[in-house]
Amino acid sequence: GRVRDIRRNGAASLDLCAVAAGWLDAYFEHGLHRWDWAAGALIAAEAGAVVSVPGSVPELGADATYAAAPSIADPLRKLLADCGAGEV
């Protein structure tokens, strides 16, 4: 398979910071409020992660937050879209 593990630490901002630090390869979630993702998304983007916030990637859904290491960002985004992540 392509996925080794799925982890949820609780706070979206902490998970996004984990992507920034290289502790996680990627993060994806629907239905967050701006205050849930804003700080973490900024930190991840400044650290070099590829970050998409709600409304920026229609194929993942209008309310999707996504961050990934640059080396896997495009293939993972395509895989999520192909699996119907935008239809959730």
N, CA, C and O atoms as a GROMACS GRO file, in nm:
protein
  352
    1GLY      N    1   0.079  -0.118   0.000
    1GLY     CA    2   0.000   0.000   0.000
    1GLY      C    3   0.084   0.126   0.000
    1GLY      O    4   0.207   0.123   0.012
    2ARG      N    5   0.015   0.234  -0.014
    2ARG     CA    6   0.081   0.365  -0.020
    2ARG      C    7   0.080   0.438   0.113
    2ARG      O    8   0.156   0.533   0.132
    3VAL      N    9  -0.005   0.395   0.205
    3VAL     CA   10  -0.017   0.463   0.334
    3VAL      C   11   0.034   0.371   0.443
    3VAL      O   12  -0.013   0.258   0.456
    4ARG      N   13   0.128   0.419   0.521
    4ARG     CA   14   0.180   0.340   0.630
    4ARG      C   15   0.103   0.362   0.758
    4ARG      O   16   0.084   0.269   0.837
    5ASP      N   17   0.059   0.485   0.780
    5ASP     CA   18  -0.006   0.516   0.907
    5ASP      C   19  -0.088   0.644   0.892
    5ASP      O   20  -0.054   0.732   0.813
    6ILE      N   21  -0.194   0.652   0.968
    6ILE     CA   22  -0.275   0.774   0.976
    6ILE      C   23  -0.277   0.814   1.123
    6ILE      O   24  -0.311   0.734   1.209
    7ARG      N   25  -0.241   0.936   1.151
    7ARG     CA   26  -0.236   0.985   1.289
    7ARG      C   27  -0.316   1.113   1.303
    7ARG      O   28  -0.320   1.195   1.211
    8ARG      N   29  -0.378   1.128   1.416
    8ARG     CA   30  -0.450   1.252   1.450
    8ARG      C   31  -0.410   1.289   1.591
    8ARG      O   32  -0.441   1.218   1.687
    9ASN      N   33  -0.342   1.400   1.604
    9ASN     CA   34  -0.299   1.446   1.736
    9ASN      C   35  -0.401   1.533   1.805
    9ASN      O   36  -0.388   1.561   1.924
   10GLY      N   37  -0.502   1.576   1.734
   10GLY     CA   38  -0.606   1.657   1.795
   10GLY      C   39  -0.621   1.793   1.731
   10GLY      O   40  -0.720   1.818   1.663
   11ALA      N   41  -0.525   1.880   1.749
   11ALA     CA   42  -0.535   2.016   1.696
   11ALA      C   43  -0.478   2.022   1.555
   11ALA      O   44  -0.366   1.978   1.530
   12ALA      N   45  -0.556   2.077   1.463
   12ALA     CA   46  -0.512   2.090   1.324
   12ALA      C   47  -0.383   2.171   1.315
   12ALA      O   48  -0.293   2.138   1.237
   13SER      N   49  -0.374   2.277   1.392
   13SER     CA   50  -0.254   2.362   1.387
   13SER      C   51  -0.128   2.285   1.425
   13SER      O   52  -0.022   2.306   1.366
   14LEU      N   53  -0.139   2.196   1.522
   14LEU     CA   54  -0.023   2.114   1.561
   14LEU      C   55   0.013   2.014   1.453
   14LEU      O   56   0.132   1.991   1.427
   15ASP      N   57  -0.087   1.955   1.389
   15ASP     CA   58  -0.059   1.862   1.280
   15ASP      C   59   0.008   1.935   1.162
   15ASP      O   60   0.099   1.880   1.101
   16LEU      N   61  -0.037   2.055   1.132
   16LEU     CA   62   0.026   2.133   1.025
   16LEU      C   63   0.170   2.170   1.062
   16LEU      O   64   0.258   2.171   0.976
   17CYS      N   65   0.194   2.199   1.188
   17CYS     CA   66   0.331   2.227   1.234
   17CYS      C   67   0.417   2.101   1.226
   17CYS      O   68   0.538   2.110   1.201
   18ALA      N   69   0.357   1.985   1.246
   18ALA     CA   70   0.430   1.859   1.232
   18ALA      C   71   0.473   1.837   1.087
   18ALA      O   72   0.581   1.784   1.062
   19VAL      N   73   0.390   1.878   0.992
   19VAL     CA   74   0.430   1.873   0.851
   19VAL      C   75   0.546   1.971   0.829
   19VAL      O   76   0.643   1.938   0.761
   20ALA      N   77   0.536   2.089   0.887
   20ALA     CA   78   0.643   2.189   0.875
   20ALA      C   79   0.775   2.136   0.928
   20ALA      O   80   0.881   2.161   0.870
   21ALA      N   81   0.770   2.062   1.038
   21ALA     CA   82   0.891   2.010   1.101
   21ALA      C   83   0.944   1.884   1.034
   21ALA      O   84   1.055   1.841   1.063
   22GLY      N   85   0.864   1.825   0.944
   22GLY     CA   86   0.906   1.701   0.880
   22GLY      C   87   0.871   1.577   0.958
   22GLY      O   88   0.914   1.468   0.923
   23TRP      N   89   0.792   1.591   1.064
   23TRP     CA   90   0.751   1.476   1.145
   23TRP      C   91   0.638   1.399   1.077
   23TRP      O   92   0.625   1.278   1.096
   24LEU      N   93   0.557   1.470   0.998
   24LEU     CA   94   0.450   1.409   0.919
   24LEU      C   95   0.475   1.443   0.773
   24LEU      O   96   0.525   1.551   0.741
   25ASP      N   97   0.440   1.351   0.685
   25ASP     CA   98   0.455   1.376   0.541
   25ASP      C   99   0.345   1.466   0.487
   25ASP      O  100   0.369   1.545   0.396
   26ALA      N  101   0.224   1.452   0.544
   26ALA     CA  102   0.111   1.528   0.490
   26ALA      C  103   0.000   1.540   0.593
   26ALA      O  104  -0.002   1.469   0.694
   27TYR      N  105  -0.092   1.632   0.564
   27TYR     CA  106  -0.210   1.655   0.647
   27TYR      C  107  -0.325   1.689   0.555
   27TYR      O  108  -0.308   1.765   0.459
   28PHE      N  109  -0.444   1.633   0.583
   28PHE     CA  110  -0.563   1.661   0.503
   28PHE      C  111  -0.685   1.651   0.593
   28PHE      O  112  -0.700   1.555   0.668
   29GLU      N  113  -0.773   1.750   0.583
   29GLU     CA  114  -0.896   1.747   0.663
   29GLU      C  115  -1.000   1.840   0.603
   29GLU      O  116  -0.968   1.943   0.543
   30HIS      N  117  -1.125   1.802   0.621
   30HIS     CA  118  -1.240   1.883   0.580
   30HIS      C  119  -1.302   1.951   0.701
   30HIS      O  120  -1.291   1.902   0.813
   31GLY      N  121  -1.367   2.064   0.677
   31GLY     CA  122  -1.456   2.124   0.775
   31GLY      C  123  -1.395   2.204   0.887
   31GLY      O  124  -1.458   2.222   0.991
   32LEU      N  125  -1.273   2.251   0.870
   32LEU     CA  126  -1.210   2.330   0.976
   32LEU      C  127  -1.251   2.477   0.965
   32LEU      O  128  -1.288   2.525   0.859
   33HIS      N  129  -1.242   2.546   1.076
   33HIS     CA  130  -1.260   2.691   1.077
   33HIS      C  131  -1.124   2.756   1.055
   33HIS      O  132  -1.020   2.694   1.076
   34ARG      N  133  -1.125   2.882   1.013
   34ARG     CA  134  -0.999   2.952   0.988
   34ARG      C  135  -0.905   2.950   1.108
   34ARG      O  136  -0.784   2.932   1.094
   35TRP      N  137  -0.961   2.967   1.225
   35TRP     CA  138  -0.876   2.971   1.345
   35TRP      C  139  -0.814   2.836   1.375
   35TRP      O  140  -0.718   2.828   1.452
   36ASP      N  141  -0.867   2.728   1.317
   36ASP     CA  142  -0.810   2.595   1.337
   36ASP      C  143  -0.684   2.575   1.254
   36ASP      O  144  -0.591   2.506   1.297
   37TRP      N  145  -0.679   2.635   1.135
   37TRP     CA  146  -0.568   2.606   1.044
   37TRP      C  147  -0.476   2.725   1.014
   37TRP      O  148  -0.365   2.703   0.965
   38ALA      N  149  -0.516   2.847   1.040
   38ALA     CA  150  -0.443   2.965   0.991
   38ALA      C  151  -0.297   2.969   1.037
   38ALA      O  152  -0.207   2.981   0.953
   39ALA      N  153  -0.272   2.959   1.164
   39ALA     CA  154  -0.134   2.968   1.214
   39ALA      C  155  -0.049   2.851   1.166
   39ALA      O  156   0.064   2.869   1.121
   40GLY      N  157  -0.105   2.730   1.175
   40GLY     CA  158  -0.031   2.612   1.131
   40GLY      C  159  -0.002   2.613   0.982
   40GLY      O  160   0.106   2.572   0.939
   41ALA      N  161  -0.099   2.660   0.902
   41ALA     CA  162  -0.078   2.667   0.757
   41ALA      C  163   0.032   2.766   0.723
   41ALA      O  164   0.114   2.740   0.635
   42LEU      N  165   0.036   2.879   0.792
   42LEU     CA  166   0.141   2.978   0.769
   42LEU      C  167   0.278   2.920   0.804
   42LEU      O  168   0.374   2.935   0.728
   43ILE      N  169   0.287   2.854   0.917
   43ILE     CA  170   0.414   2.794   0.959
   43ILE      C  171   0.458   2.687   0.860
   43ILE      O  172   0.576   2.683   0.822
   44ALA      N  173   0.365   2.602   0.816
   44ALA     CA  174   0.399   2.496   0.720
   44ALA      C  175   0.446   2.557   0.587
   44ALA      O  176   0.544   2.511   0.529
   45ALA      N  177   0.375   2.659   0.540
   45ALA     CA  178   0.414   2.723   0.414
   45ALA      C  179   0.551   2.789   0.425
   45ALA      O  180   0.634   2.777   0.334
   46GLU      N  181   0.576   2.857   0.535
   46GLU     CA  182   0.707   2.921   0.555
   46GLU      C  183   0.819   2.819   0.565
   46GLU      O  184   0.934   2.849   0.531
   47ALA      N  185   0.787   2.697   0.611
   47ALA     CA  186   0.887   2.591   0.622
   47ALA      C  187   0.910   2.520   0.489
   47ALA      O  188   1.000   2.437   0.478
   48GLY      N  189   0.829   2.553   0.387
   48GLY     CA  190   0.849   2.494   0.256
   48GLY      C  191   0.749   2.389   0.215
   48GLY      O  192   0.760   2.332   0.106
   49ALA      N  193   0.651   2.361   0.300
   49ALA     CA  194   0.548   2.264   0.264
   49ALA      C  195   0.455   2.325   0.158
   49ALA      O  196   0.442   2.447   0.148
   50VAL      N  197   0.392   2.239   0.082
   50VAL     CA  198   0.289   2.281  -0.012
   50VAL      C  199   0.159   2.285   0.067
   50VAL      O  200   0.118   2.183   0.122
   51VAL      N  201   0.095   2.400   0.073
   51VAL     CA  202  -0.024   2.418   0.156
   51VAL      C  203  -0.140   2.467   0.071
   51VAL      O  204  -0.125   2.558  -0.012
   52SER      N  205  -0.256   2.406   0.092
   52SER     CA  206  -0.380   2.450   0.028
   52SER      C  207  -0.483   2.473   0.138
   52SER      O  208  -0.505   2.386   0.222
   53VAL      N  209  -0.544   2.589   0.137
   53VAL     CA  210  -0.644   2.623   0.238
   53VAL      C  211  -0.783   2.614   0.175
   53VAL      O  212  -0.795   2.609   0.053
   54PRO      N  213  -0.888   2.611   0.257
   54PRO     CA  214  -1.023   2.596   0.203
   54PRO      C  215  -1.052   2.694   0.088
   54PRO      O  216  -1.025   2.814   0.097
   55GLY      N  217  -1.107   2.638  -0.019
   55GLY     CA  218  -1.142   2.717  -0.135
   55GLY      C  219  -1.034   2.727  -0.241
   55GLY      O  220  -1.060   2.779  -0.350
   56SER      N  221  -0.914   2.678  -0.213
   56SER     CA  222  -0.805   2.696  -0.309
   56SER      C  223  -0.781   2.576  -0.400
   56SER      O  224  -0.716   2.590  -0.504
   57VAL      N  225  -0.833   2.459  -0.365
   57VAL     CA  226  -0.816   2.339  -0.447
   57VAL      C  227  -0.951   2.270  -0.460
   57VAL      O  228  -0.983   2.182  -0.380
   58PRO      N  229  -1.031   2.308  -0.560
   58PRO     CA  230  -1.167   2.255  -0.572
   58PRO      C  231  -1.176   2.103  -0.578
   58PRO      O  232  -1.273   2.045  -0.527
   59GLU      N  233  -1.077   2.037  -0.638
   59GLU     CA  234  -1.085   1.891  -0.650
   59GLU      C  235  -1.073   1.820  -0.516
   59GLU      O  236  -1.105   1.701  -0.507
   60LEU      N  237  -1.028   1.890  -0.411
   60LEU     CA  238  -1.023   1.830  -0.278
   60LEU      C  239  -1.144   1.869  -0.193
   60LEU      O  240  -1.160   1.819  -0.082
   61GLY      N  241  -1.228   1.956  -0.244
   61GLY     CA  242  -1.346   2.000  -0.171
   61GLY      C  243  -1.333   2.146  -0.129
   61GLY      O  244  -1.223   2.195  -0.105
   62ALA      N  245  -1.445   2.212  -0.122
   62ALA     CA  246  -1.446   2.356  -0.091
   62ALA      C  247  -1.395   2.388   0.048
   62ALA      O  248  -1.349   2.499   0.073
   63ASP      N  249  -1.403   2.292   0.139
   63ASP     CA  250  -1.364   2.318   0.278
   63ASP      C  251  -1.240   2.238   0.320
   63ASP      O  252  -1.222   2.212   0.439
   64ALA      N  253  -1.156   2.198   0.225
   64ALA     CA  254  -1.041   2.113   0.255
   64ALA      C  255  -0.917   2.194   0.291
   64ALA      O  256  -0.888   2.296   0.229
   65THR      N  257  -0.846   2.146   0.391
   65THR     CA  258  -0.715   2.199   0.428
   65THR      C  259  -0.614   2.088   0.400
   65THR      O  260  -0.634   1.974   0.439
   66TYR      N  261  -0.506   2.123   0.331
   66TYR     CA  262  -0.409   2.023   0.285
   66TYR      C  263  -0.269   2.080   0.297
   66TYR      O  264  -0.245   2.196   0.261
   67ALA      N  265  -0.177   1.999   0.347
   67ALA     CA  266  -0.036   2.037   0.350
   67ALA      C  267   0.046   1.911   0.330
   67ALA      O  268   0.010   1.804   0.380
   68ALA      N  269   0.154   1.923   0.256
   68ALA     CA  270   0.238   1.806   0.230
   68ALA      C  271   0.380   1.849   0.199
   68ALA      O  272   0.407   1.961   0.157
   69ALA      N  273   0.471   1.754   0.220
   69ALA     CA  274   0.609   1.775   0.179
   69ALA      C  275   0.611   1.792   0.028
   69ALA      O  276   0.536   1.725  -0.042
   70PRO      N  277   0.695   1.881  -0.024
   70PRO     CA  278   0.696   1.907  -0.168
   70PRO      C  279   0.713   1.783  -0.254
   70PRO      O  280   0.657   1.775  -0.364
   71SER      N  281   0.790   1.686  -0.208
   71SER     CA  282   0.817   1.567  -0.288
   71SER      C  283   0.695   1.479  -0.310
   71SER      O  284   0.692   1.401  -0.405
   72ILE      N  285   0.594   1.489  -0.224
   72ILE     CA  286   0.474   1.405  -0.240
   72ILE      C  287   0.347   1.486  -0.262
   72ILE      O  288   0.240   1.427  -0.282
   73ALA      N  289   0.356   1.616  -0.261
   73ALA     CA  290   0.236   1.700  -0.263
   73ALA      C  291   0.148   1.675  -0.385
   73ALA      O  292   0.028   1.652  -0.370
   74ASP      N  293   0.203   1.679  -0.505
   74ASP     CA  294   0.121   1.662  -0.625
   74ASP      C  295   0.066   1.520  -0.638
   74ASP      O  296  -0.053   1.504  -0.664
   75PRO      N  297   0.149   1.415  -0.622
   75PRO     CA  298   0.094   1.280  -0.633
   75PRO      C  299  -0.013   1.251  -0.527
   75PRO      O  300  -0.112   1.184  -0.556
   76LEU      N  301   0.006   1.300  -0.405
   76LEU     CA  302  -0.092   1.276  -0.300
   76LEU      C  303  -0.221   1.354  -0.327
   76LEU      O  304  -0.330   1.301  -0.306
   77ARG      N  305  -0.209   1.477  -0.372
   77ARG     CA  306  -0.328   1.555  -0.405
   77ARG      C  307  -0.409   1.485  -0.514
   77ARG      O  308  -0.532   1.479  -0.506
   78LYS      N  309  -0.341   1.433  -0.616
   78LYS     CA  310  -0.410   1.361  -0.724
   78LYS      C  311  -0.476   1.234  -0.671
   78LYS      O  312  -0.589   1.204  -0.706
   79LEU      N  313  -0.406   1.160  -0.586
   79LEU     CA  314  -0.461   1.038  -0.528
   79LEU      C  315  -0.586   1.069  -0.446
   79LEU      O  316  -0.686   0.999  -0.457
   80LEU      N  317  -0.580   1.172  -0.364
   80LEU     CA  318  -0.697   1.211  -0.284
   80LEU      C  319  -0.814   1.249  -0.374
   80LEU      O  320  -0.928   1.210  -0.348
   81ALA      N  321  -0.787   1.325  -0.478
   81ALA     CA  322  -0.894   1.366  -0.570
   81ALA      C  323  -0.952   1.244  -0.642
   81ALA      O  324  -1.074   1.233  -0.656
   82ASP      N  325  -0.866   1.154  -0.687
   82ASP     CA  326  -0.912   1.033  -0.756
   82ASP      C  327  -0.995   0.943  -0.666
   82ASP      O  328  -1.082   0.870  -0.714
   83CYS      N  329  -0.968   0.948  -0.536
   83CYS     CA  330  -1.043   0.866  -0.440
   83CYS      C  331  -1.173   0.933  -0.395
   83CYS      O  332  -1.247   0.876  -0.315
   84GLY      N  333  -1.201   1.051  -0.445
   84GLY     CA  334  -1.325   1.119  -0.413
   84GLY      C  335  -1.321   1.207  -0.290
   84GLY      O  336  -1.426   1.235  -0.231
   85ALA      N  337  -1.203   1.251  -0.251
   85ALA     CA  338  -1.192   1.334  -0.130
   85ALA      C  339  -1.272   1.463  -0.141
   85ALA      O  340  -1.319   1.515  -0.040
   86GLY      N  341  -1.288   1.515  -0.261
   86GLY     CA  342  -1.363   1.638  -0.280
   86GLY      C  343  -1.513   1.622  -0.270
   86GLY      O  344  -1.586   1.720  -0.267
   87GLU      N  345  -1.558   1.498  -0.267
   87GLU     CA  346  -1.702   1.470  -0.262
   87GLU      C  347  -1.751   1.440  -0.121
   87GLU      O  348  -1.868   1.407  -0.102
   88VAL      N  349  -1.663   1.452  -0.024
   88VAL     CA  350  -1.701   1.421   0.115
   88VAL      C  351  -1.788   1.531   0.170
   88VAL      O  352  -1.831   1.524   0.285
   0.00000   0.00000   0.00000
